[in-house]
Amino acid sequence: MTYAGPVVPTAVFGPRTAVGAAHALVLAPVTPRWDEGAFFAPVIRTLAGAGLRVTVVDTLSLWDESVDSMAALVARCRALLPDFGRVDLLCGNALGGAVAQALLPDVDPATAVLLVSGPARTDAVLEERLTRIADLAAADRPGAALALLHQRVLPHGAPGTDGEAETVAAEPVPADAEAGRRLAAGMRLLCGLDVSDAVRAHRGPLLQVVGSHSQLVTQRHTAAAPHHTVHVAPGAGMRPHAEQPAEVSSLVETFLWEKGLR
């Protein structure tokens, strides 16, 4: 069965019709609005530069009020998968990474997987931080929620993070009600997550990149089989691909080369 819901926003990069081009499917993180793939720009450039066709999906566009769990969101994404044809590289960032890992039983066992700060499981600390952001957004304070999210994606100890103290910016980032709905929904969907078994059972290659100084997703939130790789980017927060683009690009290029995807 293919997906029969509302149109899902996508953005396509690289060769769109090249015969034999490998195809990368990227699932987006929680964003206040669809940014057409800007969140993953450094990685997209690397993938497209290696000759891959890259399709980026607005993961949260699959959510509505009837979706009350990660399992329900994953079910909608699972129904959408056939519409994208062959997927050689399944990618995900943050929420998108969690969904990608939950989908592993439904893709070809040989599919390569690339994750950036994509949790396989959550814990009490991470869930408390996600819930705080969600609660602000649900309380009609989307600007404050977005400001706190921006603070939390920075590396621990970076200017503006106030150490481990959780503060809300005095002048919140402008945001609208729709942004608040997306933030609240996306953060809460991650709570209670554990797809570790699906990840460890995946026989294909997998590269996960997390920041050593992340205030949200860290190495302890990842899962991997012995043939998978979890790379911890020194000093990085939730966005190692944006904070250390050269290092992450090199990792991705090597991963593609070793797996015959370029």
C-alpha positions as CSV (number, residue, x, y, z in Angstrom):
1,M,0.0,0.0,0.0
2,T,1.3,3.4,-0.9
3,Y,0.8,6.6,1.1
4,A,-2.6,8.2,0.4
5,G,-2.5,11.2,2.7
6,P,-1.8,14.9,2.0
7,V,1.1,15.9,-0.3
8,V,4.4,15.6,1.5
9,P,6.9,18.4,0.8
10,T,10.1,17.2,-0.7
11,A,13.2,18.7,-2.2
12,V,15.4,16.9,-4.8
13,F,19.1,17.6,-5.3
14,G,21.8,16.1,-7.6
15,P,21.1,14.2,-10.8
16,R,17.4,13.6,-11.1
17,T,17.3,11.3,-14.1
18,A,20.9,9.9,-14.4
19,V,20.7,6.3,-15.2
20,G,22.3,4.2,-12.5
21,A,22.6,7.1,-10.0
22,A,22.4,5.9,-6.4
23,H,19.4,7.4,-4.5
24,A,19.6,8.9,-1.0
25,L,16.4,9.5,1.0
26,V,16.7,12.0,3.8
27,L,14.2,12.3,6.6
28,A,14.1,15.8,8.2
29,P,14.4,16.6,11.9
30,V,11.9,18.8,13.9
31,T,11.9,22.2,12.2
32,P,9.5,25.0,12.9
33,R,8.7,25.1,9.2
34,W,9.8,23.2,6.1
35,D,13.2,24.6,5.1
36,E,13.6,22.6,1.8
37,G,16.6,20.7,3.1
38,A,18.6,23.6,4.4
39,F,19.1,21.8,7.8
40,F,21.2,19.1,6.0
41,A,22.9,21.4,3.4
42,P,26.6,20.3,4.1
43,V,25.7,16.6,3.8
44,I,23.5,17.1,0.8
45,R,26.3,18.9,-1.0
46,T,28.6,15.9,-0.3
47,L,26.0,13.4,-1.4
48,A,25.1,15.2,-4.6
49,G,28.8,15.9,-5.3
50,A,29.4,12.2,-5.2
51,G,26.8,11.7,-7.9
52,L,23.8,10.6,-5.7
53,R,20.3,11.8,-6.3
54,V,19.0,13.2,-3.0
55,T,15.4,13.4,-2.0
56,V,14.7,15.2,1.3
57,V,11.3,14.7,3.0
58,D,9.6,17.0,5.6
59,T,9.0,14.3,8.2
60,L,6.7,16.3,10.3
61,S,4.3,16.9,7.4
62,L,3.2,13.3,8.0
63,W,2.0,14.3,11.5
64,D,-1.5,15.5,12.4
65,E,-3.5,15.3,15.6
66,S,-4.4,11.6,15.0
67,V,-0.7,10.7,15.1
68,D,-0.2,10.2,18.8
69,S,3.0,8.0,18.9
70,M,6.3,7.4,17.1
71,A,4.8,4.1,15.9
72,A,2.0,5.9,14.1
73,L,4.3,8.4,12.5
74,V,6.6,5.5,11.3
75,A,3.5,3.7,9.9
76,R,2.7,6.7,7.7
77,C,6.3,6.9,6.6
78,R,6.4,3.2,5.8
79,A,3.3,3.6,3.6
80,L,5.1,6.4,1.7
81,L,8.4,4.5,1.1
82,P,7.3,2.8,-2.2
83,D,6.6,6.2,-3.8
84,F,10.3,7.0,-3.7
85,G,11.4,3.9,-5.5
86,R,14.8,2.3,-4.9
87,V,16.6,3.7,-1.8
88,D,20.3,3.0,-1.7
89,L,21.1,5.3,1.3
90,L,18.6,6.0,4.0
91,C,19.5,9.2,5.9
92,G,18.0,10.9,8.9
93,N,18.8,13.8,11.2
94,A,17.5,14.0,14.8
95,L,13.7,13.0,14.6
96,G,14.3,11.9,11.0
97,G,17.1,9.7,12.2
98,A,14.9,8.1,14.7
99,V,12.2,7.4,12.1
100,A,14.9,6.1,9.7
101,Q,16.1,3.6,12.2
102,A,12.5,2.5,13.0
103,L,12.1,1.8,9.3
104,L,15.1,-0.5,9.0
105,P,13.0,-3.7,9.2
106,D,11.0,-2.5,6.2
107,V,13.9,-1.7,3.8
108,D,16.3,-4.0,1.9
109,P,18.7,-5.5,4.5
110,A,21.7,-4.2,2.4
111,T,20.5,-0.6,2.5
112,A,23.2,1.8,3.7
113,V,22.2,4.1,6.6
114,L,23.6,7.6,7.4
115,L,22.5,9.3,10.6
116,V,23.4,12.6,12.2
117,S,22.3,12.9,15.9
118,G,19.6,10.4,15.3
119,P,18.6,8.7,18.5
120,A,17.8,5.0,18.7
121,R,16.6,5.5,22.2
122,T,15.9,8.2,24.7
123,D,16.4,8.5,28.5
124,A,15.1,10.6,31.3
125,V,17.5,13.5,30.8
126,L,16.8,13.8,27.1
127,E,13.1,13.4,27.5
128,E,13.0,16.1,30.2
129,R,14.7,18.5,27.9
130,L,12.5,17.6,24.9
131,T,9.4,17.9,27.1
132,R,10.4,21.4,28.4
133,I,10.6,22.6,24.8
134,A,7.3,20.9,23.9
135,D,5.5,22.4,26.9
136,L,6.6,25.9,26.0
137,A,5.3,25.5,22.5
138,A,2.0,24.0,23.6
139,A,1.5,26.9,26.0
140,D,1.4,29.3,23.1
141,R,5.0,30.3,23.6
142,P,6.5,29.0,20.3
143,G,9.1,31.8,20.2
144,A,10.4,30.8,23.6
145,A,10.3,27.1,22.7
146,L,12.3,27.8,19.6
147,A,14.8,30.0,21.5
148,L,15.3,27.1,24.0
149,L,15.7,24.6,21.2
150,H,18.4,26.8,19.6
151,Q,20.2,27.0,22.9
152,R,20.0,23.2,23.3
153,V,21.4,22.4,19.9
154,L,24.6,24.3,20.7
155,P,27.6,22.4,22.1
156,H,27.6,22.2,25.9
157,G,29.5,25.2,27.3
158,A,29.2,27.3,24.2
159,P,28.4,31.0,24.6
160,G,24.7,31.4,25.2
161,T,24.1,27.9,26.7
162,D,24.6,29.0,30.3
163,G,26.3,25.7,31.1
164,E,23.8,23.0,32.1
165,A,21.3,25.6,33.3
166,E,18.1,25.8,31.3
167,T,17.0,29.3,30.5
168,V,14.5,30.9,28.2
169,A,15.6,33.8,26.1
170,A,14.3,37.2,27.3
171,E,13.6,38.1,23.7
172,P,12.2,34.9,22.1
173,V,12.8,34.1,18.5
174,P,9.7,35.1,16.4
175,A,7.5,32.0,15.7
176,D,3.9,31.4,14.8
177,A,1.3,29.0,16.0
178,E,2.0,26.4,13.3
179,A,5.7,26.4,14.3
180,G,4.5,25.8,17.9
181,R,2.4,22.8,16.8
182,R,5.3,21.3,14.9
183,L,7.8,21.8,17.8
184,A,5.4,20.4,20.4
185,A,4.5,17.3,18.3
186,G,8.0,16.5,17.2
187,M,9.6,16.7,20.6
188,R,6.9,14.6,22.3
189,L,7.0,11.9,19.6
190,L,10.6,11.2,20.5
191,C,9.8,10.5,24.2
192,G,9.8,6.8,25.1
193,L,11.8,5.9,21.9
194,D,13.7,2.6,21.7
195,V,14.4,1.1,18.3
196,S,17.8,-0.4,19.3
197,D,16.9,-3.9,18.4
198,A,15.9,-2.9,14.8
199,V,19.2,-1.0,14.4
200,R,21.4,-3.9,15.7
201,A,19.5,-6.3,13.5
202,H,20.2,-4.3,10.3
203,R,22.8,-6.2,8.2
204,G,23.7,-3.2,6.0
205,P,26.3,-0.6,6.6
206,L,25.5,2.2,9.1
207,L,27.3,5.5,10.0
208,Q,26.0,7.5,12.9
209,V,27.6,10.9,13.8
210,V,27.0,12.6,17.1
211,G,28.7,15.5,18.9
212,S,30.8,14.9,22.0
213,H,29.3,18.1,23.6
214,S,25.7,17.6,22.5
215,Q,23.1,18.7,25.0
216,L,20.5,16.4,23.5
217,V,21.4,13.3,21.5
218,T,24.7,11.8,22.6
219,Q,26.5,8.5,22.1
220,R,24.5,6.9,24.9
221,H,21.3,7.4,22.8
222,T,22.7,5.4,19.9
223,A,22.7,1.7,19.0
224,A,24.9,-0.2,16.6
225,A,25.9,-3.7,15.5
226,P,29.6,-4.6,15.4
227,H,29.8,-3.8,11.7
228,H,28.2,-0.3,12.2
229,T,30.2,2.8,13.0
230,V,29.3,5.5,15.6
231,H,31.6,8.5,15.2
232,V,31.7,11.1,18.0
233,A,32.7,14.5,16.6
234,P,34.9,16.2,19.3
235,G,33.5,19.5,20.6
236,A,30.3,19.4,18.5
237,G,26.7,19.7,19.6
238,M,23.6,18.5,17.9
239,R,24.7,19.7,14.5
240,P,28.2,18.3,13.9
241,H,27.6,18.5,10.1
242,A,27.1,22.3,10.4
243,E,29.7,22.9,13.1
244,Q,32.4,20.6,11.6
245,P,31.4,20.3,7.9
246,A,34.9,19.4,6.6
247,E,35.3,16.5,9.1
248,V,31.7,15.2,8.5
249,S,32.0,15.5,4.8
250,S,35.2,13.5,4.8
251,L,33.5,10.8,6.9
252,V,30.6,10.7,4.5
253,E,32.8,10.5,1.4
254,T,34.8,7.6,2.9
255,F,31.5,5.8,3.9
256,L,30.2,6.2,0.3
257,W,33.4,5.0,-1.2
258,E,33.7,2.0,1.0
259,K,30.1,1.0,0.4
260,G,30.3,1.5,-3.4
261,L,27.8,4.4,-3.5
262,R,30.0,6.7,-5.6
